[in-house]
Amino acid sequence: MRKGQVRKSMIRYCELVAKTMPPEKRAMASKCLVGHYLVRPISNVISIPLIERGVSATSVTMLSAVFPVAALLLFPLSKGLPGFVTGWILIFIWNVLDGVDGNIARYTGTASRYGGLWDAAVGWLATVSFYVGMGFCAFRLGSVLGGGETRAFFPFLGAMTGICWIFPRLVMYKRMHEFGDASAEGVRDRQNFGLLKTVYFNVTSINGFGAVIFLLAMLTGTSDACMLAYFCLGLAMAIASTARMLTPVGRAEGRE
């Protein structure tokens, strides 16, 4: 390449999308509107130069872990809006990189169980960081539900909400280990979600409208009401999902 000549990308955007988003995955990913139409395009653009430079998917996943860890440390120390918005941005960067590592793995054919393990672990870390941040934001900036000593419970509610979202997944993976992947198909397969489940998924997903709602709650001083609502949603989901995962396999499939 001559001096001053701009290096052209060898991978076209449409080629990347076609190879990393087969029809079945696209149908599932499109259920998350914010993730599919906002975060995914950003991830695609970032993926192209990284693939061309030979960056591995696992290295991106490991790098992405830095951002929820940084947010988890920042949120408890934040006392004003700038700190919480910065923490939110860190979680958003993780969200983008979470799409990048998957793109690299699928495009290069290097997807592995080890990479999937890292991806799941970092995703759970980001979930905890997100809700801990919501709890501390409600404690520091919330104004809808008033002040008083009860405000000190919001960080606890944030941590508990994170646990509510992670615990059923642990039970699900244990069920899959004991009875096979098919035993959890009804819970995992977003492709078959109806309207109500799709709306619920979008509102609660930290990759989707959940992140947008948290940001708006910060900016409008309604983070305490937001935290309480998400705790109730998370608790209801945890109870329902865990109960379903603990149902005997024959009954879950409609057989006695």
LOKOLTI-784120 format. One record per residue (C-alpha): residue number from 0; residue in one letter; x, y, z. Coordinates in steps of 0.25 Angstrom, whole numbers. Last residue first. Example, Ala and Ser with C-alpha at 12.3 -4.5 7.8 and 13.67 -1.06 7.14 Angstrom:
2
+------+------+-------+-------+-------+
| resi | resn |    c1 |    c2 |    c3 |
+------+------+-------+-------+-------+
|    1 |    S |    55 |    -4 |    29 |
|    0 |    A |    49 |   -18 |    31 |
+------+------+-------+-------+-------+
END
This chain:
256
+------+------+-------+-------+-------+
| resi | resn |    c1 |    c2 |    c3 |
+------+------+-------+-------+-------+
|  255 |    E |  -192 |  -150 |   131 |
|  254 |    R |  -189 |  -143 |   119 |
|  253 |    G |  -192 |  -128 |   115 |
|  252 |    E |  -177 |  -125 |   112 |
|  251 |    A |  -175 |  -118 |   126 |
|  250 |    R |  -182 |  -130 |   132 |
|  249 |    G |  -172 |  -140 |   127 |
|  248 |    V |  -160 |  -131 |   130 |
|  247 |    P |  -164 |  -130 |   145 |
|  246 |    T |  -167 |  -115 |   148 |
|  245 |    L |  -155 |  -108 |   154 |
|  244 |    M |  -152 |  -100 |   142 |
|  243 |    R |  -166 |   -95 |   142 |
|  242 |    A |  -166 |   -91 |   157 |
|  241 |    T |  -152 |   -84 |   154 |
|  240 |    S |  -158 |   -76 |   142 |
|  239 |    A |  -171 |   -72 |   150 |
|  238 |    I |  -164 |   -68 |   163 |
|  237 |    A |  -152 |   -61 |   156 |
|  236 |    M |  -162 |   -53 |   146 |
|  235 |    A |  -170 |   -48 |   158 |
|  234 |    L |  -158 |   -44 |   165 |
|  233 |    G |  -152 |   -37 |   153 |
|  232 |    L |  -165 |   -29 |   150 |
|  231 |    C |  -166 |   -25 |   164 |
|  230 |    F |  -152 |   -21 |   165 |
|  229 |    Y |  -153 |   -14 |   152 |
|  228 |    A |  -165 |    -5 |   157 |
|  227 |    L |  -158 |    -2 |   170 |
|  226 |    M |  -145 |     3 |   162 |
|  225 |    C |  -154 |    11 |   152 |
|  224 |    A |  -161 |    18 |   164 |
|  223 |    D |  -148 |    21 |   170 |
|  222 |    S |  -142 |    26 |   157 |
|  221 |    T |  -152 |    36 |   154 |
|  220 |    G |  -143 |    48 |   154 |
|  219 |    T |  -146 |    51 |   140 |
|  218 |    L |  -131 |    49 |   134 |
|  217 |    M |  -129 |    37 |   142 |
|  216 |    A |  -143 |    31 |   139 |
|  215 |    L |  -140 |    34 |   124 |
|  214 |    L |  -127 |    26 |   125 |
|  213 |    F |  -133 |    14 |   132 |
|  212 |    I |  -145 |    14 |   122 |
|  211 |    V |  -135 |    13 |   110 |
|  210 |    A |  -127 |     2 |   117 |
|  209 |    G |  -140 |    -6 |   119 |
|  208 |    F |  -144 |    -3 |   105 |
|  207 |    G |  -134 |   -13 |   100 |
|  206 |    N |  -120 |   -19 |   104 |
|  205 |    I |  -124 |   -18 |   118 |
|  204 |    S |  -137 |   -26 |   115 |
|  203 |    T |  -149 |   -23 |   123 |
|  202 |    V |  -157 |   -14 |   114 |
|  201 |    N |  -154 |   -22 |   102 |
|  200 |    F |  -156 |   -36 |   108 |
|  199 |    Y |  -169 |   -32 |   114 |
|  198 |    V |  -174 |   -27 |   100 |
|  197 |    T |  -169 |   -39 |    93 |
|  196 |    K |  -176 |   -48 |   104 |
|  195 |    L |  -189 |   -41 |   102 |
|  194 |    L |  -188 |   -41 |    87 |
|  193 |    G |  -185 |   -56 |    86 |
|  192 |    F |  -171 |   -62 |    87 |
|  191 |    N |  -168 |   -73 |    77 |
|  190 |    Q |  -155 |   -68 |    72 |
|  189 |    R |  -151 |   -64 |    87 |
|  188 |    D |  -147 |   -79 |    89 |
|  187 |    R |  -141 |   -80 |   103 |
|  186 |    V |  -153 |   -82 |   111 |
|  185 |    G |  -161 |   -92 |   103 |
|  184 |    E |  -148 |   -99 |    99 |
|  183 |    A |  -144 |  -102 |   113 |
|  182 |    S |  -146 |  -118 |   114 |
|  181 |    A |  -141 |  -118 |    99 |
|  180 |    D |  -126 |  -115 |   104 |
|  179 |    G |  -125 |  -128 |   111 |
|  178 |    F |  -130 |  -134 |   124 |
|  177 |    E |  -119 |  -132 |   135 |
|  176 |    H |  -111 |  -121 |   128 |
|  175 |    M |  -123 |  -114 |   122 |
|  174 |    R |  -129 |  -114 |   136 |
|  173 |    K |  -116 |  -108 |   142 |
|  172 |    Y |  -116 |   -98 |   131 |
|  171 |    M |  -130 |   -94 |   135 |
|  170 |    V |  -127 |   -93 |   150 |
|  169 |    L |  -116 |   -84 |   147 |
|  168 |    R |  -124 |   -76 |   138 |
|  167 |    P |  -135 |   -75 |   148 |
|  166 |    F |  -125 |   -69 |   158 |
|  165 |    I |  -119 |   -58 |   149 |
|  164 |    W |  -131 |   -49 |   147 |
|  163 |    C |  -136 |   -49 |   161 |
|  162 |    I |  -121 |   -47 |   166 |
|  161 |    G |  -120 |   -34 |   158 |
|  160 |    T |  -134 |   -30 |   165 |
|  159 |    M |  -128 |   -33 |   178 |
|  158 |    A |  -116 |   -24 |   176 |
|  157 |    G |  -125 |   -13 |   172 |
|  156 |    L |  -134 |   -15 |   183 |
|  155 |    F |  -122 |   -14 |   193 |
|  154 |    P |  -118 |    -1 |   186 |
|  153 |    F |  -132 |     4 |   188 |
|  152 |    F |  -133 |     0 |   203 |
|  151 |    A |  -126 |    13 |   207 |
|  150 |    R |  -138 |    21 |   202 |
|  149 |    T |  -146 |    15 |   213 |
|  148 |    E |  -140 |    25 |   223 |
|  147 |    G |  -147 |    37 |   218 |
|  146 |    G |  -149 |    43 |   204 |
|  145 |    G |  -161 |    43 |   195 |
|  144 |    L |  -166 |    33 |   185 |
|  143 |    V |  -164 |    42 |   173 |
|  142 |    S |  -151 |    48 |   176 |
|  141 |    G |  -140 |    38 |   172 |
|  140 |    L |  -126 |    44 |   170 |
|  139 |    R |  -117 |    37 |   181 |
|  138 |    F |  -125 |    25 |   185 |
|  137 |    A |  -131 |    22 |   172 |
|  136 |    C |  -118 |    24 |   165 |
|  135 |    F |  -112 |    14 |   175 |
|  134 |    G |  -123 |     4 |   172 |
|  133 |    M |  -122 |     6 |   156 |
|  132 |    G |  -107 |     4 |   157 |
|  131 |    V |  -108 |    -9 |   165 |
|  130 |    Y |  -118 |   -13 |   154 |
|  129 |    F |  -108 |   -10 |   143 |
|  128 |    S |   -96 |   -16 |   150 |
|  127 |    V |  -104 |   -29 |   153 |
|  126 |    T |  -108 |   -30 |   138 |
|  125 |    A |   -94 |   -27 |   133 |
|  124 |    L |   -88 |   -38 |   142 |
|  123 |    W |   -98 |   -48 |   136 |
|  122 |    G |   -94 |   -44 |   122 |
|  121 |    V |   -79 |   -45 |   126 |
|  120 |    A |   -82 |   -59 |   131 |
|  119 |    A |   -90 |   -63 |   119 |
|  118 |    D |   -80 |   -58 |   109 |
|  117 |    W |   -69 |   -65 |   116 |
|  116 |    L |   -76 |   -78 |   116 |
|  115 |    G |   -79 |   -76 |   101 |
|  114 |    G |   -65 |   -74 |    98 |
|  113 |    Y |   -61 |   -87 |   105 |
|  112 |    R |   -72 |   -94 |    98 |
|  111 |    S |   -66 |   -89 |    85 |
|  110 |    A |   -70 |   -80 |    73 |
|  109 |    T |   -58 |   -79 |    63 |
|  108 |    G |   -65 |   -80 |    50 |
|  107 |    T |   -59 |   -67 |    46 |
|  106 |    Y |   -72 |   -60 |    43 |
|  105 |    R |   -79 |   -67 |    55 |
|  104 |    A |   -69 |   -64 |    65 |
|  103 |    I |   -66 |   -50 |    60 |
|  102 |    N |   -81 |   -46 |    60 |
|  101 |    G |   -83 |   -52 |    74 |
|  100 |    D |   -71 |   -44 |    79 |
|   99 |    V |   -77 |   -31 |    73 |
|   98 |    G |   -91 |   -32 |    79 |
|   97 |    D |   -86 |   -33 |    93 |
|   96 |    L |   -77 |   -21 |    89 |
|   95 |    V |   -89 |   -13 |    87 |
|   94 |    N |   -95 |   -17 |   100 |
|   93 |    W |   -82 |   -15 |   108 |
|   92 |    I |   -82 |     0 |   102 |
|   91 |    F |   -96 |     2 |   107 |
|   90 |    I |   -92 |    -3 |   121 |
|   89 |    L |   -81 |     7 |   121 |
|   88 |    I |   -90 |    18 |   116 |
|   87 |    W |  -100 |    15 |   128 |
|   86 |    G |   -88 |    17 |   137 |
|   85 |    T |   -85 |    30 |   131 |
|   84 |    V |  -100 |    34 |   132 |
|   83 |    F |   -99 |    31 |   147 |
|   82 |    G |   -86 |    39 |   149 |
|   81 |    P |   -92 |    51 |   142 |
|   80 |    L |  -105 |    51 |   150 |
|   79 |    G |  -100 |    52 |   163 |
|   78 |    K |   -94 |    45 |   175 |
|   77 |    S |   -87 |    34 |   169 |
|   76 |    L |   -78 |    25 |   177 |
|   75 |    P |   -88 |    13 |   178 |
|   74 |    F |   -89 |    14 |   162 |
|   73 |    L |   -74 |    15 |   159 |
|   72 |    L |   -70 |     1 |   164 |
|   71 |    L |   -81 |    -6 |   157 |
|   70 |    A |   -79 |     2 |   144 |
|   69 |    A |   -64 |    -1 |   144 |
|   68 |    V |   -67 |   -16 |   145 |
|   67 |    P |   -78 |   -14 |   134 |
|   66 |    F |   -68 |    -8 |   125 |
|   65 |    V |   -56 |   -17 |   128 |
|   64 |    A |   -64 |   -30 |   124 |
|   63 |    S |   -64 |   -25 |   109 |
|   62 |    L |   -49 |   -27 |   108 |
|   61 |    M |   -51 |   -42 |   112 |
|   60 |    T |   -62 |   -43 |   101 |
|   59 |    V |   -53 |   -36 |    91 |
|   58 |    S |   -42 |   -45 |    94 |
|   57 |    T |   -51 |   -57 |    93 |
|   56 |    A |   -56 |   -53 |    79 |
|   55 |    S |   -42 |   -52 |    73 |
|   54 |    V |   -36 |   -40 |    67 |
|   53 |    G |   -30 |   -44 |    53 |
|   52 |    R |   -29 |   -30 |    48 |
|   51 |    E |   -40 |   -32 |    37 |
|   50 |    I |   -49 |   -37 |    48 |
|   49 |    L |   -46 |   -25 |    56 |
|   48 |    P |   -49 |   -15 |    44 |
|   47 |    I |   -62 |   -22 |    41 |
|   46 |    S |   -67 |   -23 |    56 |
|   45 |    I |   -68 |    -9 |    59 |
|   44 |    V |   -79 |    -6 |    48 |
|   43 |    N |   -87 |   -19 |    52 |
|   42 |    S |   -87 |   -15 |    66 |
|   41 |    I |   -93 |    -1 |    63 |
|   40 |    P |  -103 |    -8 |    54 |
|   39 |    R |  -107 |   -17 |    65 |
|   38 |    V |  -109 |    -7 |    76 |
|   37 |    L |  -119 |     2 |    69 |
|   36 |    Y |  -129 |    -7 |    61 |
|   35 |    H |  -127 |   -21 |    67 |
|   34 |    G |  -124 |   -17 |    81 |
|   33 |    V |  -134 |    -6 |    82 |
|   32 |    L |  -145 |   -15 |    76 |
|   31 |    C |  -142 |   -28 |    83 |
|   30 |    K |  -151 |   -38 |    76 |
|   29 |    S |  -142 |   -36 |    64 |
|   28 |    A |  -131 |   -45 |    70 |
|   27 |    M |  -140 |   -57 |    69 |
|   26 |    A |  -144 |   -56 |    55 |
|   25 |    R |  -130 |   -51 |    51 |
|   24 |    K |  -124 |   -64 |    58 |
|   23 |    E |  -133 |   -73 |    50 |
|   22 |    P |  -131 |   -65 |    37 |
|   21 |    P |  -115 |   -66 |    38 |
|   20 |    M |  -109 |   -53 |    45 |
|   19 |    T |   -94 |   -54 |    45 |
|   18 |    K |   -92 |   -58 |    30 |
|   17 |    A |  -102 |   -49 |    24 |
|   16 |    V |   -99 |   -38 |    33 |
|   15 |    L |   -85 |   -38 |    30 |
|   14 |    E |   -87 |   -39 |    15 |
|   13 |    C |   -97 |   -27 |    16 |
|   12 |    Y |   -86 |   -19 |    23 |
|   11 |    R |   -75 |   -22 |    12 |
|   10 |    I |   -62 |   -29 |    17 |
|    9 |    M |   -50 |   -25 |     9 |
|    8 |    S |   -49 |   -11 |    16 |
|    7 |    K |   -41 |    -1 |     8 |
|    6 |    R |   -28 |     4 |    13 |
|    5 |    V |   -26 |    19 |    10 |
|    4 |    Q |   -14 |    22 |     2 |
|    3 |    G |    -5 |    33 |     8 |
|    2 |    K |     8 |    24 |     6 |
|    1 |    R |     6 |    14 |    -4 |
|    0 |    M |     0 |     0 |     0 |
+------+------+-------+-------+-------+
END
